[in-house]
Amino acid sequence: MAQFGLLYVGEPKFSGSEEEGQAHQQRYFAWLDGLGDAAVNRGIPFGPPTRVDATGVSSEAREDRLTGLTIIEAEDMDAAIEIAKACPYIELAALDVVQIFQM
């Protein structure tokens, strides 16, 4: 089995009521629970980033920032993508799926 990172991209925006938001969160946790042993690390939330590059340092808010990571095991990229497609998070924002390689 290979390991894959499900990278949560963007801030999920709930357009409904607080109850709808809670229901969505419950669906997300049910999906996560359903992964069973395939969930190597259930989730690592990220705070706002500070970007450092050759031109300097910036804490400017970006719509496409990474907001978290879940690590899963799957047979291959296609299987990892199917797992990601079932995640309720994609109703509100995006997931990037990346294979994790050992160094």
C-alpha contacts under 8 A as a table, 3 or more apart, distances in Angstrom:
res1	aa1	res2	aa2	distance
1	M	73	E	5.98
1	M	74	A	5.56
1	M	75	E	5.02
1	M	76	D	7.47
2	A	73	E	5.50
2	A	74	A	5.61
2	A	75	E	6.02
2	A	76	D	6.46
2	A	99	Q	7.46
2	A	100	I	7.59
3	Q	71	I	6.78
3	Q	72	I	5.62
3	Q	73	E	4.44
3	Q	74	A	6.39
3	Q	99	Q	6.09
3	Q	100	I	5.42
3	Q	101	F	7.58
4	F	71	I	5.70
4	F	72	I	5.33
4	F	73	E	6.12
4	F	74	A	7.25
4	F	77	M	7.82
4	F	80	A	6.84
4	F	97	V	6.67
4	F	98	V	5.46
4	F	99	Q	4.29
4	F	100	I	5.19
5	G	69	L	6.39
5	G	70	T	5.76
5	G	71	I	4.60
5	G	72	I	6.40
5	G	96	D	7.85
5	G	97	V	5.73
5	G	98	V	5.19
5	G	99	Q	6.24
5	G	100	I	6.48
6	L	69	L	5.57
6	L	70	T	5.12
6	L	71	I	6.22
6	L	72	I	7.55
6	L	84	A	7.07
6	L	95	L	6.05
6	L	96	D	5.77
6	L	97	V	4.83
6	L	98	V	6.72
7	L	66	L	6.69
7	L	67	T	7.63
7	L	68	G	5.97
7	L	69	L	4.68
7	L	70	T	6.74
7	L	95	L	5.34
7	L	96	D	4.92
7	L	97	V	6.27
7	L	98	V	7.71
8	Y	66	L	5.69
8	Y	67	T	5.36
8	Y	68	G	4.98
8	Y	69	L	5.94
8	Y	93	A	7.70
8	Y	94	A	6.24
8	Y	95	L	4.82
8	Y	96	D	6.67
9	V	64	D	5.72
9	V	65	R	5.75
9	V	66	L	4.61
9	V	67	T	5.82
9	V	68	G	7.52
9	V	93	A	6.47
9	V	94	A	5.17
9	V	95	L	5.67
9	V	96	D	7.01
10	G	63	E	5.53
10	G	64	D	4.80
10	G	65	R	5.33
10	G	66	L	6.14
10	G	67	T	6.28
10	G	93	A	5.83
10	G	94	A	6.74
11	E	63	E	7.13
11	E	65	R	7.86
11	E	67	T	6.89
11	E	93	A	6.64
12	P	89	Y	7.42
12	P	92	L	4.97
12	P	93	A	5.24
13	K	92	L	5.93
13	K	93	A	7.59
14	F	17	S	7.75
14	F	21	G	6.15
14	F	92	L	7.12
16	G	19	E	7.97
16	G	20	E	5.81
16	G	21	G	6.80
17	S	20	E	5.13
17	S	21	G	6.36
18	E	21	G	5.00
18	E	22	Q	6.24
19	E	22	Q	5.05
19	E	23	A	6.15
20	E	23	A	4.98
20	E	24	H	6.13
21	G	24	H	5.07
21	G	25	Q	6.21
22	Q	25	Q	4.98
22	Q	26	Q	6.18
23	A	26	Q	5.04
23	A	27	R	6.30
24	H	27	R	5.07
24	H	28	Y	6.25
24	H	88	P	7.19
25	Q	28	Y	4.98
25	Q	29	F	6.29
26	Q	29	F	5.16
26	Q	30	A	6.09
27	R	30	A	5.01
27	R	31	W	6.13
27	R	88	P	6.64
28	Y	31	W	5.11
28	Y	32	L	6.21
28	Y	87	C	6.64
28	Y	88	P	5.42
28	Y	89	Y	6.79
29	F	32	L	4.87
29	F	33	D	6.00
30	A	33	D	5.01
30	A	34	G	6.06
31	W	34	G	5.00
31	W	35	L	6.65
31	W	86	A	7.55
31	W	87	C	6.37
31	W	88	P	7.54
32	L	35	L	5.40
32	L	36	G	7.61
32	L	39	A	7.51
32	L	42	R	6.98
33	D	36	G	5.83
35	L	38	A	5.36
35	L	39	A	5.65
36	G	39	A	6.00
37	D	40	V	6.71
38	A	72	I	5.26
38	A	73	E	4.89
38	A	74	A	6.89
39	A	42	R	5.54
39	A	70	T	7.43
39	A	71	I	6.14
39	A	72	I	4.51
39	A	73	E	6.57
40	V	70	T	7.83
40	V	71	I	5.36
40	V	72	I	5.11
40	V	73	E	6.65
41	N	44	I	7.66
41	N	70	T	5.71
41	N	71	I	4.94
41	N	72	I	6.85
42	R	70	T	5.28
42	R	71	I	6.62
42	R	72	I	7.98
43	G	68	G	6.88
43	G	69	L	5.52
43	G	70	T	4.43
43	G	71	I	7.27
44	I	68	G	5.34
44	I	69	L	5.11
44	I	70	T	6.38
45	P	67	T	5.96
45	P	68	G	4.13
45	P	69	L	6.52
46	F	49	P	7.99
46	F	66	L	7.05
46	F	67	T	4.82
46	F	68	G	4.92
46	F	69	L	7.93
47	G	67	T	6.74
48	P	59	S	7.89
48	P	61	A	7.69
48	P	65	R	7.92
48	P	67	T	7.71
49	P	59	S	6.37
49	P	65	R	7.57
50	T	57	V	6.83
50	T	58	S	5.65
50	T	59	S	4.51
50	T	60	E	7.63
51	R	57	V	5.59
51	R	58	S	5.13
51	R	59	S	6.23
52	V	55	T	7.89
52	V	56	G	5.89
52	V	57	V	4.57
52	V	58	S	6.62
53	D	56	G	5.48
53	D	57	V	6.54
61	A	65	R	7.94
62	R	65	R	5.56
72	I	80	A	7.72
73	E	80	A	7.62
74	A	77	M	7.41
74	A	79	A	5.83
74	A	80	A	5.54
75	E	79	A	6.05
75	E	80	A	7.55
76	D	79	A	5.39
76	D	80	A	6.35
77	M	80	A	4.97
77	M	81	I	6.07
77	M	99	Q	7.14
78	D	81	I	5.09
78	D	82	E	6.36
79	A	82	E	5.11
79	A	83	I	6.41
80	A	83	I	5.09
80	A	84	A	6.27
80	A	97	V	7.25
81	I	84	A	4.95
81	I	85	K	6.07
81	I	97	V	6.73
82	E	85	K	5.04
82	E	86	A	6.55
83	I	86	A	5.43
83	I	87	C	6.86
84	A	87	C	5.25
84	A	95	L	7.08
84	A	97	V	7.43
85	K	90	I	7.31
87	C	90	I	6.17
88	P	91	E	5.67
88	P	92	L	7.82
89	Y	92	L	5.68
89	Y	93	A	6.15
89	Y	94	A	7.08
89	Y	95	L	7.67
90	I	93	A	5.03
90	I	94	A	5.05
90	I	95	L	6.46
91	E	94	A	7.91
